[in-house]
Structures are given as structure tokens and as C-alpha cells.
Amino acid sequence: MSSSIPGPIEVTDEVLYANAHPSMAHTSPEFIPVFGDCIRMTRDVLFTKDAQPFIISGSGTLGWDQVAANLVEPNDNVLVLHSGYFGDSFAECLESYGANVTELQASLGHGVSPSQLERALREKQYKMVTLTHVDTSTGVLSDAKALAGVVHDVSPDALVVVDAVCSVASEEIRMDDWGLDVVLTASQKGLGTPPGLSILVASQRALGVFRKRIAPVSSYYVSWKKWLPIMEAYEANRPAYFATPPVNLIYAYNISLKQIVRSPALPLTERFKRHNQASQTVKDALECLGLVQVAQCKEERANGMTAVYFPEGVTAADLLPRMASRGVVIAGGLHKDIKDKYFRIGHMGVTAVDEKRGDIEKIVNSLRDSFADIKAQKNHVKH
Amino acid sequence: MSSSIPGPIEVTDEVLYANAHPSMAHTSPEFIPVFGDCIRMTRDVLFTKDAQPFIISGSGTLGWDQVAANLVEPNDNVLVLHSGYFGDSFAECLESYGANVTELQASLGHGVSPSQLERALREKQYKMVTLTHVDTSTGVLSDAKALAGVVHDVSPDALVVVDAVCSVASEEIRMDDWGLDVVLTASQKGLGTPPGLSILVASQRALGVFRKRIAPVSSYYVSWKKWLPIMEAYEANRPAYFATPPVNLIYAYNISLKQIVRSPALPLTERFKRHNQASQTVKDALECLGLVQVAQCKEERANGMTAVYFPEGVTAADLLPRMASRGVVIAGGLHKDIKDKYFRIGHMGVTAVDEKRGDIEKIVNSLRDSFADIKAQKNHVKH
């Protein structure tokens, strides 16, 4: 059985093995450089020289709280770009911390366009603009580079925050070149590690805004005042304590990062190409089956996952068990407006890049066979 | 090499193996009952019938934020009992969320006494009283039952919150009988699982206070509004989504819980006795070596760890490497007032209960040999 959902994704055996590392003190000389290397390699994944990674025990959702608690002060104006389900939740999180949120909604199946963003920025001053790079509920890929460019042009002081939970390591993200201030993600998607790490990278500009804040940070666990000295210490090969790090997950993340950024056989740019090819194969097969993707435009389709409508008369109860019986676990819908009308397939990490596994072939064949099966059964019932 | 620090502790092979479980969807029919069982068995560890467990991706520290964000409203009076380092931090966390904190300090090496608590409660009204059951920095065990009794007698409306990070499953805690409202802990100590789970159990009375709060919860990730439906769904064998749970850690926790509460060969009450015996063996050996414990009174000494002063002229640099060369990792000091003057030994979980491992014997022998070694070297230098 293989997990072809948009996370937790399949991970390599080496990563699983590292996750079973015998107990190790978080302050031990063996563990400290492992954590330090994770911090350094996380920068490499995002092509950044000096941004600051925070690697903290928590779900991806915790990244939103990190942004809201550290970079937002009560009544700050924040513009949240919606391309699916996750914009709503990020907005709710920001409001919990006192932000004054304006939501800029794309129509279902699209991302917010640069011109739409430009209009919004000309109407009001914002301290921060957030966007979902790949919305896991719709499979819509937003053009982070172009959107960040618009923010820099029109509202140069505004911070650009990218929710990249479903895109880091499966989509190219050039943090420094594109001028992104925060990129936040989690371990269980493109980064190929079991779930349990909130991974956030903040630009020096974002840290500057944090340092100049007037209102105290209204949280304890996610306060960068606590975490910055810890990250700096581990990177400088010294132990430090604020909260016990998830030692095993960090061993696992370390191995996965090495496979992602230090593999001579598969450089990072090649990894993105492989994701694109795998994605294309899945999407072509779905098109052949006559299915329509939730993401309407080709250039707005994620490379690590696909969200696609059921054909008329077919439901999740028809498809998901048939796929599972063929050894492929896929996911149902998540976006509240169309929850029962579509399904989702993940093709990130090893599933996309390790051709020997044959995961993509298996996904495609299982889709064909399952739909043939459904069709035969429906015809049988009709007659 | 074995980890004899007060967490992350050594875990069983079965637990490590479960932590390497292949990727599994958090919504899959295989995983849902595993999570549901974790919720049920967590209750069993604390002898509670109807309190509500929250099992969330995060470090133990996150439990403080759960308490502060959900049960405290701005300007609520909270009394924090100190028996070491962790009271200070809990107080800081509560203040971050707007609490008006009064600290009740025990002298170093002691817990707050019931009469000291009674005086404080007669002076002022508090919404909540917090205590550290075992302070990991001093090894002081507070009498949670007696202290909770005083709160119920003098200030019956006040919630009793127990930071039990370093005591759950190594010290007896009877949540219902003692009337505790919150017991919070983490996975990597007595619960014998790798670090990365914040585990908190709230009484129905605490949930009632939460439901009646007026100020909105000023956090997102730790909001019980989000988590309560998730915990209820998994316990009822239905999937639900707020944030991706740390699937592998939950598989590991499930196995460890089974070993703790469903082992006919070692019932929970027997587990506590074994911790007491192991602790006694270590403490007796230290006494034989002429060493003085940080926790001054016998009845205030934790059963899962020991904090002990170095003899005159000996430092961590003398002892810790000598212990490590004998395969035993112990920890240095943590309490700021005496940081360099003492060391700490953990003896929780398998180390305490699985005699076949010989961990306790190894700790004791290594201590004897290391101190003999240090003495010989110091004498050599003297002559």
C-alpha cells in the first residue's frame, strides 16, 4: 500500500530508519551538529544565504501562529490572498492575534492574479501580504515570484509571507531572488519526513520587523525571542534549551535533506523537473479519462499534487476503495464548496523522483483500472 | 551508550520500530483507531474516567501555552508554585497571555508546603493554581494530592493545574480522586516515546471554565475550540482535520501506552513500585558516595530522576565524560542558581522497570567507578 495523498507522503527507507534512532540527548555532541546541519540545509532548499530557519516541534499549522504572533501587532493590516481552503484558516489565525485582515479571493480553481493584487495594494496600506503557494485543497499553484514582485513595486515595506506547506522541495522557491520574507512549511510533504516539524524561514528583513515590534509577543511557545537563540546556538554547534526538540524527527529530517540537497545524482533543480514530469504524467492520464482538474489554467497547476473532479455520477465511495484495493491511497475533497465533488492525488518526494519505485505508473494504472471498473459496474446496473 | 538523562529517556525497541511505521494517511481507517486508543489509554495512565486528553504535535512546553491560552483571560489571577526552574517559565508563559501571576517560592531543594499554600490562598482569590509535580531541574517531588486538597478546601473554585512533564507514568497521579483539573506532560519522559508530543488532560470542570470564557482565545494552534472536535472525532473512530497529527509518533506512543497500561506482567501500580525501587537504588549509591541530593527531604524526592551536588572540587567536566566513557549519558545542572554545582540522572521508563536491561546497575557501577577515578586522579595531582 502506498500513500499517494498530498501528505504525509511516502518517505525513503533511510528516513524511516533515522526516525527509529535510539534515544539521544538533545544536548549531546552527536546530536548538535545534526540539528545544525538541518538549519543550514533548509536554507539550501530555498536558495537563501542569510534567512533564518526555525525548526520547531509542531504541525504545519504552527507556522501560521509563528507568523501571526511574531510579525503582527494588534490592528496591523494584513492582506490574505486566497486560492482555496488554507487562506481562510490563515486569516482566522492572524485575526486570533489581533490582525485586521482583508481577504482577496480568487475564483475557485484560480490563484489571485498580479493585477488583482496590484489593485488591492493601491487601495490600502498593508504591513503584510500572505499567499498560499500551493493550496492543498485545490492544487492551485500561485505565482509567488510575480506576486512578490507586485508587492515590492507597489508596497515596498510590506512583508511577503508564503505558505509553502505543499510546495517546498516540489516547486522551485528562490527566497532571496524573489524577495520573500517568510516561507513556512512542514516536514511531511515535499521535504519527505514524517509529520511533526513546523519549518519556517524568515528573511533578515522580517527579523528586523520582529525586533522593532512594540507590542509584546502574545504567545510563549512560538516566540522567536525564545527560538532565535536556540537556532543560533545549534548552528554554532552549541547546545541550548528552550523546549526539548523532537530528536528523532530531526534525525529523519537530516537524512531527507541530505537526499534533497546533497545528492550528486539528483540536484535540486533536477528534482523540480522530475516533479514536473511525474505531475504531467498523472495529469495527462486524468485528461485521457475525460476528467477536469480543479485548477483551471495549466500554469496554475501544482507539480506535487493534483485535484480533479469526479465525472458525473461517480463519488469518493466508488473510487477511493477501488484505488485502495490496488494499493494506492488517495484523498477525498477538502474545499468546503466542492468537498464531495472531487478527489486529490499526491505525487511529491520519492513518489515523483524515484522512478524505480514505479509509484507514478501504479497511480496511473490504478486510476485507469478503477474507472474502467466503475464504468462496467454502472453499465451493469443500468442494464 | 544509554541515555540516563531526565528525558528524552530510553525507549523500548517496539516503540522505536513503531516510530519507523511506513507513511500512513492521518485519515486512514488503519490509523484512526490507533489515535483513538491513545486518547483512551492516556486516561488510564492518570486514573481518570472522563477527563479530556489533548494529544498535539509539539514539545512539552506547548502544554503551558494550552493552559494559558485556553483557561486564562486577561488579568485573571494565577498562583504559580515554584519548586525549581520550571515554575519561572510557566509564570512567564502565563504572563504572555495576560495573566496576573503571583509566585509562591519554595526554598531551593524543597516544594511549596501545604501550609504555605493555605496562607497564600487566604490572602487573595485565584482563578488557578499551578504546581510542578516533579521539577526536572531539582528533582523535587511536590505532594500534588495534598496541595490540591488545600486548594479545594480554601479556594474551591480555583482550578488545579499540574505540570507533570517529569512525573506522568513514573509517579502515581490520580486525577479524579485528587481533583486535578489539568495534568500536562510530554512524550519523552515516563511515557517512553520519542519527543514531539504535547499531552494534556483537562477535567470536565476545566472544560466548563474554558467554555464559559468571555475573551476570545488569543492563539490559534493551541485553541481547544479547534482540538476538542478533533479529539472527540478520533475517539469516536471518525477522521477529522485541523492540523496533520504526527502519525509516526502516535504509532510509537500507542505501543508505549500498551506497554504501560495493558501489560498483565507489569500493572501500572507495579510500575510505580519499580520506579521507586530503582530510584532508591540510585539514591542509596549516591549517599554511599557521600553525595548530597538537591531535594533535601526524603518524601520530596522524585522517583524518576535524581539531582545531586558534586562533591567539593569536582565539576561536570570531571564526571560527565567519565560516565559517557562507561556508556552512560547523564545531564548537567539546569537551575540557574546552582547550574554548575550539581548533576542529574534520569531513571524512568524501561531503565527503571526492565531489570533485564541492567541500566540501573550500570548507572550505579559507573558512578562508583567514575568517582573512584576522579579521586585517584585528584590525589595523583596533589602528590
Interface residues (C-beta under 8 A of the other chain):
Chain A: S2 S3 I5 G7 P8 I9 E10 V11 L16 Y17 N19 A20 H21 P22 S23 M24 A25 H26 T27 S28 I56 S57 G58 S59 G60 T61 L62 W64 D65 A68 A69 E92 C93 S96 Y97 G98 A186 Q188 P194 P195 G196 P216 V217 S218 S219 Y220 Y221 V222 S223 Y241 F242 A243 T244 P245 P246 V247 N248 L249 V329 A331 L334
Chain B: S3 I5 G7 P8 I9 E10 V11 L16 Y17 N19 A20 H21 P22 S23 M24 A25 H26 T27 S28 I56 S57 G58 S59 G60 T61 L62 W64 D65 A68 A69 E92 C93 S96 Y97 G98 A186 Q188 P194 P195 G196 P216 V217 S218 S219 Y220 Y221 V222 S223 Y241 F242 A243 T244 P245 P246 V247 N248 L249 V329 A331 L334
